[in-house]
Structure formats: C-alpha cells, structure tokens
C-alpha cells in the first residue's frame, strides 16, 4: 500500500467543502492500495457550450485526484504539503451526460516529486481523457 494513512472515500469527501471540487460535484468513490477513484457529473457545471464535457473540467478532476493522492503519500502533513508542477491532458472522446469516472495511479513516487497517471472514463467505460500530473512535496509554511 502506498498511502501513509489510508482514508475511506467518505473521509476524502469531507476535505473539499466550498471549493471547486465541491462546485463541480467531484466525489471520491474508492480507495485501493495504490489507486483512487472519483466521479464527476457531466452537467451544466462541467459542459462547454456545445453540450460536451469541458476539457478544463476533465483537467480539474485529474488535478484534484492526483493532488489528493500525493497528499496521502506524505509522511507528515503538518510539515509538508503538495503543489502541482505540471499537468497535461489528451482528450480522446466526448461525453454528453451521466458521470465520468477517474482512476489515479502513481508512475513515480520520489521524496520530493510524484508523477501520477489519471484515466477518465465515460458511462460506457470508454476512455475520454488521459492525463499526467507532476506534484512537488514542499515544506509547509508556518
């Protein structure tokens, strides 16, 4: 298991009130030994004007999942925190309704840099986006 403290999906849901995560309807649904799953609705909050899932919403889901995963791998969250360094995304297919589900898994977990792979699927289990996020572990400001 890669997590320093393995939370439940319900506990992860309590971390984001009144944030973009809350506004977009992102919900963590599963915590595995080396992965997290989360969903996001494809609705008025996450669609672009043509009725398709907005690419930026997919990136917000990917960055949320990777950042949370990185934070769960920190030895001491009182002395260190996580910041995003780089994210990219390839949008492979569209989604018009329902939920999309993201799965985040580590590519590299170093002392100061983490690299995450995030795959996002539509209701038909077709990959709509693949993303890679790099995070840096920094000393928390007091």
HELIX and SHEET records of a PDB file:
HELIX    1   1 UNK A    9  UNK A   13  1                                   5    
HELIX    2   2 UNK A   20  UNK A   24  1                                   5    
HELIX    3   3 UNK A   55  UNK A   72  1                                  18    
SHEET    1   A 6 UNK A  27  UNK A  31  0                                        
SHEET    2   A 6 UNK A  35  UNK A  41 -1                                        
SHEET    3   A 6 UNK A  99  UNK A 109 -1                                        
SHEET    4   A 6 UNK A 113  UNK A 121 -1                                        
SHEET    5   A 6 UNK A 127  UNK A 139 -1                                        
SHEET    6   A 6 UNK A  80  UNK A  91 -1                                        
END                                                                             
